[in-house]
């Protein structure tokens, strides 16, 4: 290859590298939780493999609304599938919930109005969500899980 041709090829390649770098870096520093045009999983879609629930540590001592626990976290896909069509009612009930905290070896958040709760066992990838509707409690559990409700949740639901 002639020196002029080699210089031309090198110039074109360096431009492509710079263009690729600009495209990759254009998403940096963006605080958005979802990429533009991204579609979150449907409420009926279960994760084939559990998410990395160790990432829940960033939600501890924060309310679910503040941390995105119910809408954009490692448990969201499975929580949506577990709650099915009741997901919106559950999120509404948990809108005033207290911070996620450790209780009896489990992560717990409860609605201040006493309309909902969430209990998570990150070690076993298990959770239970409770929703009060028309004065009755309905609980939703991860299939096959055997969570023992913490005392504050037992007192809340009355059993």
C-alpha positions as CSV (number, residue, x, y, z in Angstrom):
1,X,0.0,0.0,0.0
2,X,1.4,3.4,-1.0
3,X,2.1,5.9,1.8
4,X,-0.7,8.2,0.6
5,X,-3.2,5.4,0.6
6,X,-2.1,4.3,4.1
7,X,-2.5,7.8,5.5
8,X,-6.0,8.0,3.9
9,X,-7.0,4.7,5.5
10,X,-5.6,5.7,8.8
11,X,-7.5,9.0,8.7
12,X,-10.8,7.3,7.9
13,X,-10.3,4.7,10.6
14,X,-9.5,7.4,13.2
15,X,-12.7,9.2,12.3
16,X,-14.7,6.0,12.8
17,X,-13.1,5.5,16.2
18,X,-14.0,9.1,17.2
19,X,-17.5,8.7,16.0
20,X,-18.0,5.4,17.9
21,X,-16.6,7.0,21.1
22,X,-19.0,9.9,20.7
23,X,-22.0,7.6,20.4
24,X,-20.9,5.5,23.4
25,X,-20.3,8.5,25.6
26,X,-23.5,10.3,24.6
27,X,-25.4,8.3,27.2
28,X,-23.0,9.1,30.1
29,X,-24.2,11.3,32.9
30,X,-27.9,10.7,32.1
31,X,-30.1,10.4,35.2
32,X,-32.9,8.7,33.3
33,X,-33.8,5.2,34.6
34,X,-34.8,3.9,31.2
35,X,-33.3,4.5,27.8
36,X,-35.4,6.6,25.5
37,X,-37.9,4.3,23.8
38,X,-37.2,1.3,26.1
39,X,-40.2,-0.8,27.1
40,X,-40.2,-2.1,30.6
41,X,-41.2,-5.8,31.1
42,X,-44.9,-6.5,31.1
43,X,-46.6,-7.0,34.5
44,X,-47.1,-10.7,33.7
45,X,-43.5,-11.4,32.7
46,X,-41.4,-13.3,35.3
47,X,-37.6,-13.2,35.3
48,X,-36.1,-16.4,34.1
49,X,-33.2,-15.9,36.4
50,X,-33.5,-13.7,39.5
51,X,-31.9,-10.3,39.4
52,X,-28.9,-9.4,41.6
53,X,-30.8,-8.8,44.8
54,X,-27.6,-7.7,46.5
55,X,-28.2,-4.4,44.7
56,X,-31.1,-3.9,47.1
57,X,-28.6,-2.5,49.6
58,X,-29.0,0.9,47.9
59,X,-32.7,0.9,48.8
60,X,-32.2,0.3,52.5
61,X,-33.3,3.3,54.7
62,X,-35.0,4.9,51.7
63,X,-38.7,4.8,50.9
64,X,-39.7,2.6,47.9
65,X,-40.8,5.8,46.1
66,X,-37.5,7.5,46.6
67,X,-35.4,4.4,45.6
68,X,-37.5,3.1,42.8
69,X,-37.9,-0.2,44.6
70,X,-41.3,-1.0,43.2
71,X,-40.7,0.4,39.7
72,X,-37.1,0.0,38.7
73,X,-35.1,-2.4,40.9
74,X,-33.9,-6.0,40.8
75,X,-37.2,-7.2,42.2
76,X,-39.5,-5.2,39.9
77,X,-40.0,-7.8,37.2
78,X,-40.9,-10.6,39.7
79,X,-43.0,-8.3,41.9
80,X,-45.0,-7.2,38.8
81,X,-45.6,-10.8,37.8
82,X,-46.5,-11.8,41.3
83,X,-49.0,-9.0,41.7
84,X,-50.4,-9.3,38.2
85,X,-53.4,-7.0,37.6
86,X,-53.2,-5.7,41.2
87,X,-49.8,-4.1,40.7
88,X,-51.2,-0.5,40.3
89,X,-53.4,-0.9,43.4
90,X,-50.4,-2.2,45.3
91,X,-48.2,0.7,44.2
92,X,-50.9,3.1,45.3
93,X,-51.2,1.5,48.7
94,X,-47.5,1.6,49.1
95,X,-47.1,5.3,48.0
96,X,-46.9,6.4,51.6
97,X,-44.7,3.6,52.8
98,X,-41.8,3.9,55.2
99,X,-38.2,3.2,54.4
100,X,-37.0,-0.3,53.6
101,X,-35.3,-1.6,56.7
102,X,-34.0,-4.8,58.3
103,X,-36.3,-6.6,60.6
104,X,-36.0,-10.2,61.8
105,X,-33.4,-10.8,59.2
106,X,-35.7,-9.6,56.3
107,X,-36.1,-6.4,54.5
108,X,-39.4,-4.8,55.3
109,X,-41.4,-1.7,54.2
110,X,-44.9,-0.9,55.4
111,X,-47.5,1.6,54.3
112,X,-48.1,4.3,57.0
113,X,-51.8,4.0,56.3
114,X,-51.7,0.3,56.9
115,X,-52.8,-0.6,53.4
116,X,-49.7,-2.5,52.2
117,X,-46.4,-4.2,53.1
118,X,-43.4,-5.8,51.4
119,X,-41.2,-8.4,53.0
120,X,-38.0,-9.5,51.1
121,X,-35.5,-12.2,51.8
122,X,-32.7,-11.4,49.4
123,X,-30.7,-14.5,50.3
124,X,-33.5,-16.8,49.1
125,X,-34.8,-14.5,46.3
126,X,-38.2,-14.6,48.1
127,X,-40.7,-12.0,48.9
128,X,-44.2,-11.4,50.1
129,X,-46.4,-8.4,49.3
130,X,-49.6,-7.6,51.2
131,X,-52.5,-5.4,50.0
132,X,-55.5,-4.4,52.0
133,X,-58.7,-3.9,50.0
134,X,-62.2,-3.5,51.3
135,X,-61.0,-4.3,54.8
136,X,-59.4,-7.7,53.8
137,X,-55.8,-8.6,53.4
138,X,-54.5,-10.4,50.3
139,X,-50.9,-11.7,50.3
140,X,-48.8,-12.5,47.3
141,X,-45.8,-14.7,47.7
142,X,-42.9,-15.9,45.6
143,X,-43.8,-19.4,44.5
144,X,-42.4,-22.0,46.9
145,X,-41.2,-19.4,49.5
146,X,-41.7,-19.9,53.2
147,X,-41.2,-16.4,54.6
148,X,-42.0,-15.9,58.3
149,X,-43.6,-12.5,58.6
150,X,-41.8,-10.1,60.9
151,X,-43.7,-9.1,64.1
152,X,-44.6,-5.6,62.8
153,X,-46.2,-7.1,59.7
154,X,-48.0,-9.8,61.8
155,X,-49.4,-7.0,64.0
156,X,-50.4,-5.0,61.0
157,X,-52.4,-7.8,59.3
158,X,-53.7,-9.3,62.5
159,X,-52.6,-12.9,62.2
